Amino acid sequence: WQAWLPAARKMEVFVVHYDKLEVGRNHCYATDAEVVGVFLQLCNAIRRAREKAVEIRERFDYFAESENPLNNTDENNFWWDGTRPDDVGRTIEDRVYVRQYPTRDQLPTRDMTFEAAEPFLAAMKQGELVAAIGRAWDQSPALRSQLEAATADTWSRAADQRKMLAHNWEEDPKPRYGETGPIRFKDAPATVNVGNLWHGMSMAGVNDLLDGGDLVWEDEDGEEGGCDECGAPGSTCTVILEANRKGTLRLVAETQIMCYCNSDSAEVACTDRATFRIAAPARKTKRKAR
């Protein structure tokens, strides 16, 4: 039994893969690959692979496939592939399969090591990774502690973008050269300047855009934010309200200026970005008594 023990201690994981390949005349070229999930039990991996194959199969019309994934009853292996045309006439082959990997874990434990899981975590889509963390959140105090520290200085999009209109804003940090440009949403009359990035934005238009959820201003006729020389249309200014875990707010403004001075069609000539903090209230000056 002592000779058998080291082999028994070696853990293995089962990984569900989804590959999308472009089929050429003599070769297949991988265009996308996704790790659908990592499992300690083969039966769970096969069940997830079957679900993934059914999900993909329902989205496209295939002119050839290995078999209906629901008819696959093999308890020790799973492989499904289907061939279909894409929107531009190329031939695409979708593959879903389960592959077995050693974890290199020599400890007598039922848990997978981080060393073994790291490449698969890195390959997961961000939304899937966040969902996996959420499912383990309440049962994992150590995980919560680490992520709370790691996200202390992280900014994310604020849920209510209209809150940006409740404040005036000043550039942070202040520019080294030239005058700082504020954003006076709170006391703006008919128009507002977005720092030094964009001038003369209609407040009525700002309200309409925020009613739709996003402040993405486009210069459709080239008279506001486009190139001064050619007046190319299509330049944009995007303003996003962000918050951190402390509840601090900031604005991030980004511009993309279009130009066709050097080409027959408009192209991006330059981009700019600035961040803004809530402006301090103006100091009230006391009148001197006569």
matplotlib code that plots the C-alpha trace (Angstrom):
import matplotlib.pyplot as plt

x = [0.0, 3.0, 3.8, 0.2, 0.0, 1.9, -0.3, -3.4, -2.3, -2.0, -5.2, -6.6, -9.1, -11.5, -11.7, -14.5, -13.3, -15.1, -13.1, -14.2, -12.1, -12.1, -12.0, -9.6, -8.9, -6.3, -6.2, -8.3, -7.4, -8.4, -10.2, -11.5, -11.2, -13.0, -12.6, -16.2, -15.4, -13.0, -14.3, -13.0, -15.5, -15.8, -19.6, -20.0, -17.7, -19.6, -22.9, -21.6, -20.1, -23.4, -25.2, -22.7, -23.1, -26.8, -26.6, -24.3, -26.4, -29.5, -27.9, -26.7, -27.8, -25.3, -25.0, -22.8, -22.3, -21.0, -24.3, -27.0, -25.3, -28.4, -27.9, -24.3, -24.6, -20.9, -20.0, -16.3, -15.8, -17.6, -16.8, -19.2, -18.4, -20.5, -19.8, -21.7, -21.3, -20.7, -22.1, -19.4, -19.5, -16.6, -16.9, -16.7, -16.3, -17.4, -16.0, -17.0, -15.0, -13.7, -10.0, -8.3, -5.3, -3.0, -2.9, 0.7, -0.8, 1.0, -0.9, -3.7, -6.4, -9.7, -9.1, -7.4, -4.3, -4.2, -1.2, -3.4, -6.4, -4.6, -4.4, -8.0, -9.1, -7.1, -8.9, -12.4, -14.5, -14.7, -18.4, -18.1, -15.2, -17.2, -20.2, -18.0, -16.6, -20.2, -21.3, -18.4, -18.6, -20.6, -18.7, -15.2, -14.1, -10.5, -11.5, -13.7, -10.9, -8.4, -10.8, -12.0, -8.3, -7.6, -10.7, -10.2, -8.9, -10.9, -13.3, -16.4, -19.3, -21.9, -25.4, -27.1, -25.3, -27.6, -25.9, -23.1, -25.5, -25.7, -22.2, -19.6, -16.3, -12.7, -9.9, -7.8, -4.9, -4.7, -2.9, 0.7, 0.3, -2.6, -5.7, -7.8, -11.2, -14.1, -17.4, -20.3, -23.2, -24.8, -25.1, -24.8, -27.1, -27.8, -24.4, -21.6, -17.9, -16.3, -13.1, -10.8, -11.8, -15.2, -16.9, -20.5, -22.3, -26.1, -27.5, -30.8, -28.9, -27.0, -30.2, -31.7, -28.6, -28.5, -32.2, -31.1, -28.3, -25.0, -23.5, -21.9, -21.9, -21.3, -20.5, -22.6, -21.9, -18.3, -19.0, -18.3, -15.5, -14.1, -10.9, -10.7, -9.2, -11.4, -14.5, -14.9, -18.0, -18.2, -16.0, -17.2, -17.0, -17.9, -18.4, -18.8, -19.6, -17.5, -17.5, -15.2, -16.1, -15.9, -18.6, -16.3, -17.3, -15.3, -15.9, -13.9, -14.1, -12.7, -12.7, -12.0, -11.4, -12.1, -10.2, -9.9, -7.1, -4.9, -7.4, -10.6, -12.5, -12.7, -10.1, -9.2, -6.7, -6.3, -7.8, -7.7, -8.7, -9.2, -10.5, -12.5, -13.3, -16.2, -15.3, -15.0, -17.8, -17.0, -15.9, -18.2, -16.5, -17.6, -18.4, -16.4, -18.5, -18.4]
y = [0.0, 2.4, 2.2, 3.1, 6.0, 8.7, 8.0, 8.3, 11.7, 13.2, 15.2, 15.7, 18.2, 18.1, 21.2, 22.0, 23.8, 25.6, 26.3, 28.2, 27.5, 28.8, 25.9, 26.4, 24.2, 22.1, 23.5, 24.8, 28.1, 28.9, 32.2, 32.0, 29.7, 29.7, 27.7, 27.0, 25.5, 23.6, 20.6, 18.0, 15.4, 14.1, 13.7, 17.4, 18.4, 16.3, 17.7, 21.3, 20.4, 19.0, 22.2, 24.4, 22.4, 22.6, 26.4, 26.9, 24.5, 26.5, 29.8, 28.6, 26.5, 23.7, 21.8, 19.1, 18.0, 15.0, 14.2, 15.7, 16.5, 15.3, 11.8, 11.6, 9.2, 8.4, 8.8, 8.8, 11.3, 14.1, 15.6, 17.6, 19.5, 21.3, 23.1, 26.2, 29.3, 32.7, 36.1, 36.7, 33.2, 31.6, 28.0, 27.9, 24.8, 24.9, 22.3, 21.5, 18.9, 17.7, 17.3, 15.9, 17.7, 16.8, 19.5, 18.7, 18.7, 16.1, 16.8, 14.5, 17.1, 17.2, 20.9, 22.1, 24.3, 27.9, 27.0, 24.5, 26.8, 30.1, 29.6, 28.7, 31.6, 33.9, 32.4, 33.0, 35.9, 38.6, 38.2, 34.5, 35.1, 37.7, 35.3, 32.5, 34.8, 35.8, 32.2, 31.7, 35.2, 34.4, 31.2, 32.6, 35.2, 35.1, 35.7, 38.7, 40.2, 40.0, 41.4, 44.2, 45.3, 44.8, 46.9, 49.7, 52.0, 50.7, 52.9, 51.6, 53.2, 54.8, 53.3, 56.7, 58.8, 61.8, 62.4, 64.2, 67.1, 67.8, 69.1, 71.4, 69.7, 70.7, 68.9, 66.6, 66.8, 70.3, 70.6, 71.7, 74.2, 76.5, 77.2, 74.5, 74.0, 73.3, 71.6, 73.6, 71.2, 72.4, 76.1, 75.9, 78.1, 77.0, 75.5, 73.9, 73.3, 69.9, 71.3, 72.2, 69.2, 70.4, 73.7, 74.8, 71.5, 72.2, 71.4, 70.4, 67.9, 66.7, 66.0, 64.1, 61.9, 61.1, 60.2, 57.5, 56.4, 57.6, 61.1, 60.4, 63.7, 63.6, 66.5, 65.5, 68.5, 69.3, 72.7, 71.9, 69.6, 68.6, 69.6, 73.4, 73.2, 70.7, 70.6, 66.8, 65.4, 62.5, 63.8, 62.6, 63.5, 60.8, 61.7, 59.0, 59.3, 56.8, 55.8, 53.9, 51.8, 54.7, 56.5, 59.1, 60.3, 61.5, 62.3, 60.8, 62.7, 61.3, 62.9, 61.5, 64.1, 63.3, 64.8, 64.3, 66.7, 63.9, 61.4, 61.2, 59.9, 61.0, 59.3, 59.7, 62.6, 62.7, 61.6, 63.2, 62.2, 64.1, 63.3, 65.7, 65.8, 67.6, 71.3, 73.0, 75.5, 79.0, 81.2, 83.9, 87.3, 89.6, 93.1, 95.7, 98.0, 101.7]
z = [0.0, 0.5, -3.2, -4.0, -1.6, -3.7, -6.7, -4.6, -3.3, -6.8, -7.4, -10.9, -12.2, -15.1, -17.3, -19.7, -22.9, -25.6, -28.8, -31.9, -35.0, -38.5, -40.9, -43.9, -46.8, -45.0, -41.5, -38.6, -37.1, -33.5, -33.3, -29.7, -26.7, -23.4, -20.1, -19.2, -15.8, -13.6, -11.6, -9.2, -10.3, -13.9, -13.7, -12.9, -15.7, -18.2, -17.1, -17.6, -21.0, -22.1, -21.0, -22.8, -26.0, -25.9, -25.2, -28.3, -30.5, -29.9, -31.0, -34.5, -37.4, -38.0, -41.3, -39.6, -36.0, -34.2, -32.4, -30.4, -27.0, -25.1, -26.6, -25.2, -22.3, -21.9, -18.2, -18.8, -21.7, -23.5, -26.9, -29.2, -32.3, -34.9, -38.2, -39.3, -41.5, -39.9, -40.9, -43.5, -45.1, -43.3, -42.0, -38.2, -36.1, -32.4, -30.0, -26.4, -24.6, -21.2, -20.6, -17.5, -15.9, -13.0, -10.3, -9.1, -5.6, -3.5, -0.3, 0.9, 0.6, -1.4, -2.3, -5.5, -5.0, -6.2, -8.3, -10.2, -10.5, -11.4, -15.2, -15.3, -13.1, -15.5, -18.5, -17.0, -18.2, -15.6, -15.0, -14.4, -11.9, -10.0, -9.9, -8.5, -5.8, -4.9, -4.4, -1.9, -0.2, 2.9, 3.7, 3.1, 5.7, 4.6, 1.0, 2.0, 4.0, 1.2, -1.4, 0.8, 1.2, -2.5, -3.6, -1.1, -3.8, -6.8, -8.6, -10.3, -12.3, -10.0, -10.2, -10.6, -13.1, -12.6, -9.2, -11.1, -11.7, -7.9, -7.7, -9.3, -10.1, -10.3, -12.1, -9.9, -10.0, -11.3, -14.7, -14.5, -17.3, -18.1, -16.1, -14.5, -16.1, -13.7, -14.5, -13.1, -13.4, -10.1, -11.1, -14.9, -16.9, -20.4, -21.3, -19.4, -20.1, -19.3, -18.0, -20.8, -22.8, -24.3, -24.3, -24.7, -23.9, -23.7, -20.2, -21.8, -23.9, -20.8, -19.0, -22.0, -22.3, -18.6, -18.7, -21.1, -18.7, -20.3, -20.9, -24.2, -26.2, -30.0, -32.2, -35.2, -37.4, -36.4, -34.9, -31.2, -30.5, -33.8, -35.6, -35.8, -39.4, -41.1, -38.9, -39.1, -37.4, -35.0, -32.1, -28.7, -25.1, -22.5, -18.8, -16.2, -12.5, -10.5, -6.8, -4.5, -1.5, 0.8, -1.1, -2.6, -6.0, -9.0, -12.7, -15.5, -18.8, -22.1, -25.5, -29.0, -31.6, -35.3, -38.3, -42.0, -42.7, -43.8, -45.2, -47.2, -44.2, -40.6, -38.3, -34.7, -34.4, -30.6, -27.3, -23.9, -20.4, -17.1, -13.7, -11.4, -7.7, -6.1, -5.9, -2.6, -1.9, -2.8, 0.1, 1.1, 1.6, 4.4, 3.5, 5.3, 7.5, 6.3]

ax = plt.figure().add_subplot(projection="3d")
ax.plot(x, y, z, "-o")
ax.set_aspect("equal")
plt.show()
